[in-house]
Amino acid sequence: MFSRVTTSHRDPLPDGSQLAAIDLGSNSFHLIIARIEHGEMRPVEALAEKVQLGAGLVNGRLTPEAIERGLNCLSRFAQLLESIEPERIRVVGTNALRQAKNRRDFTEPAQDILRCPVEVVYGAEEARLVYLGVAHSLADDAQSRLVIDIGGGSTEFIIGQRFEPQRLESLQLGCVSYSGQHFPDNRLSAAAFDQAYDHAATEVSHIRKSYDAKHWEECVGSSGTLNAIAGILGSNGWSDGAITRKGLSKLKKHLLQFEDFESVELNGLAEGRRNVIAAGAAITLALFDTLHIEQMRTSKGALREGVVYDLLGRLSHEDVRERTVNALVQRYGADGDNAIIVSKRAEVLFDATRDTWGLSQHDWELLHWAALSHEIGMTISHKHYNRHSAYLLRNSDLPGFSQDEQEELAILAASHRGKLNDVVFSEVSRKAMPRLSRLVTIMRLAAVFKYVEQLEQLPDLTLSAQEDTLSLDLPEGWLAMHPLTSWELGQEKTQLAKLGIKLVYN
């Protein structure tokens, strides 16, 4: 074990503080605003709009019309967020944005509208947040439970106890994508329903051994689709409020009496669910049969609630990302002492440059986590270990981190030493490049100074930054006494020039 430099423990937020979360789903966008009262979260505002971003995904790209629908919705949401500090707002994008090759055409203007980052999360992270939201809505008992969330483009499966998920999975099946794929022209037929059922059953069969009924004691459904189905079954007297296989069979039989979505008449069916209910029913029936589910109760807790509770943790008592990085360092046996030294060096450089370079608390957190994890690739090979570290950071399931955060951690690890390669920055947008160049500069210099004896502090130097210049004023004669560092600074001067940053030192 090693001592940790942490970023996650802060003073509790006072009563009355407001937090907000936005779930950018493939079918609907959801906003929730909650107030802290006696340490508990109390929802004070909730909005939802059916945007169907996933329906606007054509050949892996969001159409201009889908992007416009989404941005218009966020403009309306933004009015309610004006009084909330940006660091107390978290925005999470799911499957449609995961799949979109042009997602930055949406996320960058969305960030300008909302004044905060838009985080596109991997399926496992979406599943973790869903479970967190559901767990807070249920009794805190010791029962193991399977939580299922059917979204517009993906379905998440989580087995857990209390507030801790134990298994996480995300599959590519959703009510919006299946509606378009299996019910062309909004037509209903037994063949189309069975095709959607078979497709879903095949997908779920890959996880059946780990998620069937012998692994859990109760099943809980989350999301609009499953809550809608539960409401329909109850409204028509087909169940007592839970979802059952018998009730689903009656729903299927009733739906197939109609020729198309528009003609469906069904007690409890909301207008906004009319074009996805058949696909949702087919997927749900396939899940029941494949995983041997007898009954599913539903929860109002979902991704957006999970995001709020996770944000509360980040701002108050624990940031799960800190725990993730520390576990990663220990798993790969990285040198913890070296990691701490690099983090301390980076902190000195960050503090000296943050105002001039416009860096944020989040930028410091990324630097800190990159410093802790930059040597994990040595478990594979010392040669090019920075590339191996980058690979692990980019491709591991890292609870708490968004896709962009993992990508930026990988870039910082890959580029902290050696020659800078343009390929490393090939996916970085022009808008993000100046900020990332500055973080890379700090990371590289922190790594240079980690070899300056095993001391807790840098030499007594003066640091100053301008927009494209970083100046180091070292004690007289210090470089002569540290020839390796002197040589490395010369190399850094050449490499940082490629990023448009001039390094000046005496």
N, C-alpha and C positions, 0 to 999 in steps of 0.2 A: 504493500500500500504506500501511497505517497501523499504528502499534504497537497491540498487543492487550492488553487486560486478560483474562487467561485464568482459567478455573476448573478446568481439566482435568488439569494435570500435578501428580502427587502422588508421594510416596515409594512405591517398590514394596512390595507386601504381603509380609510375612515368610513364610518356609516354615512350613507347618502351618496357615496361615490357611484358613478354610473359607468357601466361597461356595455359595449355593443359588439355584436357579431353578425356577419353576413355570410350566408351559405349560397354560393353561386352554383346551384345544381343544374343538371342537364335538362330538367323539366321546369323547375321553378326556382326563383330567387327568394330567399327568406331573410328578413331582418329581425333581430331581437335586441331590445334594449332592456337592461336589467339594473336594478339598484341594490347595493349592499345594505342589508338591514340586519343588525346583530350577527354579523358574520355569515349570513345566508343571502343567496341571490333571489331577488324578487323581480319577475318580469314586469315591466311597466309599459312596454310598447312592442307590438309584433305586427309585421307586415309581410305579405307574400304576394308575388306576382308570377303568373305563368308566362315565362319568357320562351321556353322551349329552345334553349341554346343548342341542345343536342340535335334537334330536328334541322337546325341550320348548319350541320356539319356535313359538307359534301366533299368527297374525295380527300378527307383528312384536313379540310380547311373550313373555317367558319365563313359563311357568306356575309357580305356587307349588311344585308338585311338583319341577320341574326345579331351581328355586332351592334347595329343601331338599336335593336330592341333591348339588348342588355344594357347599353349605356344610358338609354332613356330611362330605364327602370332605376338604375343607380343614381341618376340625377334626382329622381323623386325621393329615393331613400336618403340622399345626402342632406336634404332639408331637415330631417330629424336628427342628424348627427352634428349639426353646427355647434352645439354647446358641449360636445364631448371631445376631450383631448385625443389627438390622433393615436397616441400610444395606448389608449384604452379602447381602441377599435381593432378588431381582427377580421379580415376578409379571406375566405377560403374557397377556392375553386376546385371542382371535382372532375368527373370523367370527361365531360365535353371539352373542358380546357386541357385536361391531360392529353387528349387525343389530337387536339388542334395544332397543326404545324405552324399556324400563324397566330397563336394565342396572344403574342405581344401586341398585335393590332387591337386587341381588346384590353389586355391587362394594363398597358401603359396609359391610355387615356382614362381607364377606370381609376387608376391610382391618382391621377390628377383630380378627378371628380371627388374622390373620397378622402383625399389627403393622407392616405396611408397605403402600405404595401398590399398587393393582391397576391396571396400565396396559393399556388397550385400544388396540391398535395398528392402524394402517391396513394394507391388504393389501401395499403396497410395503415397509413396514417389516417385516412378517412375512416377506416374501420375502428381505429383506436378512439377517435373523437366521437363517433357514433356511440360506442359502448359507454364512454364517459357520460354522455348526455342521457342515455337510457338508465344507467346505474343510479344517477342522482334522482331519477323519477320513481325508483322502486324502493321497496323496503330493504334496509341494510341487513340482509340475512346471509346465511352461509351457503345457500343453494347455488349449485353450478347452473349456469343458464346459457342457452344459445340465443344470441341476439341476431336478427336478420333485418337488413334495411334494403328494400328494393327501391332503387332510384331510377332516374330517367335513362341512364346509360350503363350503370354498374350496380351490382348487388354485393353488399358486404356481409360477411359472416364472422361472428365473434363468439368464442366460448370464454367465459370468465366467471369469477366469483367476487362479490362485493364490488369494489371499484377497480379491480385489477383484471385486465384482459389476459388470457393465457394463450389463445390461438387467434390469429387474425388472417382473414382471406378476403380478397376482392375479385369478383368474376365479371366478365364482360357480358352481362345480360341486364337489360333494363326495359322499363315499360315504353319509353319513347323510341328507343332503337328497335325493339321488337315490333312495335306497331308499324313502323315504316317498312321493316324487313318482311314481316309475315302477313300483314293485312294491307296489301296494296290497294290504293284508292279508297281506303277506309271501308272495305267490304268485309262482311262477316260470313264465315262458313265453317263447317265442322273440319274441313281439311286444313284451313288456315290455322284454326285453334290448335289442332293436333300437331301441326308443323311447329308452332311456337312452343308447345308443350315438350315435344321431342327434343328440340334444340336446347331448351333450358335443362331438361333432364340429363342430356349428354354432358353439358357443361358442368353441372353439379356432381355428376358421377365421379369426376376427378378428385373431389374432396370428400366423398362419401365416407370413406373409412375413418377419417379424423373428425367428422362432424355429425355422424348419425346419432340416433337417440341414446345409445349406450354411454355417450360421453357427457351428457348433461341431464338435469332434472326438470327444467322447465324451458319453454321456448317463448321468446318475446319478439314481437314485430315492431319495427319502427318505420317511420317515413309516411308520407301522404298516401302512397299506394296501399299499404297494408292497413292503415287506419281507415281508408276509404272502404276497403273490402269488408272490414269488421263492421263498419256502420251500415253498409248495404245489407249484410247478412242479418244484423239485428233489426233493421227497419222492415224487413220482409218476413220476420219470424223464422228465419232459417237457422238461427243460433241464438244463444243468450248473451251475445256481445263479443264472445271470443270467435276466432276463426277455426272452423273444423273442416275435416275432409268432406263430411256429408253436406255441410253448408256450401262448400266450394263446388261440389257436383251439381247442386241446385242452381247456383249462380251460372255455371257453364250452360246448363240446359236452358235456362231462361235467356241468356245472351244469344244463343244460337237460334232462337225463334225469329231474330231480326236479320235483315239483309245487309245493313250498314250501320255505322256508328251513330249517325244522325237520327235514326229511327228508334234507337234503344229507349225504352221506357222502363224505369226501374226506381222503386222507392229508395231514397237515400243517396242516389247518384247525383253528384254535383256536376254542373255543366262543364266545368273545367277538367273533369275526369272522363268525359264521355269518349274521347278518342284514344284513351290509354287503358281503360278498364279491362278490355278483353285480353290484351297482352299481359296486364298485371295478374289477372285471374289464371291465365295459362302458366305463367312463371310460378305463381304461388302453389298451384296444384302440383306442378312438377317437383317443387321443393318438398312438399308434404310426402309425396310418394317416394322420392329418392332418399330422403333423410329420415323416413319413418316418423314423421311428426303426426301426432294425434290431435293436438290442440295448440293453438297459439294465442296468447293474450297480447294486446298491443299497448304501447307506451306513447305518451305525448312527447317524451324526451327524444331528441334526435341530434343530428350533427350540429345544428346551430347552438343548442344548449351545451353540448360538449365543448364547443369552441369557447363559449363564455367561461365555463369552469376551468378550462385549460389556461385561458387568458388570466383569470384570477390567480391561478397558481404562479404564472410567470411574474405577475406584478406584486405578489405577496410572499408566498412561502416557499414555493419550489417550481423551478423551470425544468420540465422533464428533459429538455435538451441537454442540460448540464449533466444529468444522470446518465443520459445516453452516451455522451462523449467519454465520461469517466469509465463507463462499462466497456466501451470500445477500446480505450487505451489499455485497460487491464486484460481484455480478451486477447489482444495481439502482443502483449508483453512489451509494450513500448517503454522506453526509458523515461520514467515519470519525473526524475530530477531534471533531465534536459528539457522536458516539456514545460515544467514550471519556470525554468530560467528564461526560455524563449517567450513565454507569456509575460513575464515581468519586463523583459526588454521591450516587447511590443507595447506594453502599457505606457512606458516612459515616452516612446516615440509617438504613440497615439495622443497622449495628453498635450504634447508640444505642437501637434499639427491639427488637432480636431477643429479648432475655431477657424483657422485660415482655410483649411481644406473642406470645411462644411461637413465633417463626419458626425455620425450620430451614435447614440448608445448602442443601437443594433449593430453598427459597424464594429464597435469595440467587442461586442459579444462574438461576432463572427471571427475576428482576429484571435480572440482568446481561445475559442474552440479549435480553430485551425492550428494554433500554437500547441495545444495539448495533443492533437492527433497527427501532427505532420510526419511523425516517424513510424506510424503503425505499419507502413509498407516494408519495414525492415524484417518483419516476420517471413516475408516472401524471399527477399534478396536485398543485400546492402547495395548492390549495383542498381542504379536508377530507382532507389527506394521511394523517391518522391513521386514517381509515376505510379508505383504500386499503391502508395498511400492514397493518391488521387482516385485510382480505380475503386478501392474499397469504400472511400467516402461517397463516391458517385453512385455505387451500385448496391450498397447495403441498405437494409431496412433500418432507418434511424428514427425512432419515435420522437415526435415533436418537430421534426424538420420538414420544410416544404421542398419541392423540387428545386427551386431557385437557390435556396440556402445550401442544399447538398451540392449543387453545381458550383456555387461560389467557394465552398469549403474545398472542393476538389481542385479548383483553379488555384487557390492559395497554396495548397499542398504541392501541386505539380510545379508551380512557378517560384517556389521559395528558394531555389538554388539552381545553379547552372545557367545555361543559355536560355533566354526567353524565346519561346516558340510561338509563332503566330497561330498555329493550330489550336493551342490551348485556349485562345480567346475567340475562336471562330464563331461560337454560338452567343457571344456577348453582344448585346445591342449597343448601338452607337451612344444611346442615352446613358447607359450604365457604365460604359468604358472608363470615363475619367475617374469616377469614384473607385472602381475596381483597381485601376492602375495605382491609385494612392494606397489602397490596402495592400497590394502586392509589394509596393515600395517599403512599407513598414514591416511587412513579414520578412522580406529579404534581409533588411538591415538587422532585424531582431535575430535572425539566424546567424548572421555574420558575428554579432557580438556574443553569441552563446559560448564561443570558444575563448572568450577573454577571462581566463581563470574561472574557477567555480565559485564566483562571488555572488552576492545577492543584488548588487547594484552595479550600474554602468560606471565608467570613470566619470569624474566631475567635468561634464561637457555642457555646452550650451547649444540648444537646438532652436532653429527658427525655420519657418516655412513661408514661402510665397506660393502663388498659384501653381507654378510649374518648377519650383526650386526648393530643395531641402538642403540647409546649411548645417554642418556639424563643426563646432569650435571645440577642439580637443585640447587638453592640457599640453603645454610645451614639452616636447621630447617624448610624449606618450607613444606616438606611432613608431618612433625609432626603437622603442622597447618592445613593441608588438609587431614584428615584421609580417607575420601571417595575416593579421587583421589589416595592416597597411596594404598588402598585396590584394586582399579580397575587396577592400574598398575601391581600389583601382579597377577591379573587374566589374564591380557594381556600377561604377560611373558609366561604363560602356553599356551595360545591359539596361540600366534605367533610362538611358537616353532613348532607347527603342520605345519606351512608354511615354516619351515626351517630358520626362522629369530630369532636371539637371541636379546632380549631386555635387555639392561643394564642401570641401573639408580641408583642414590645414594639417 
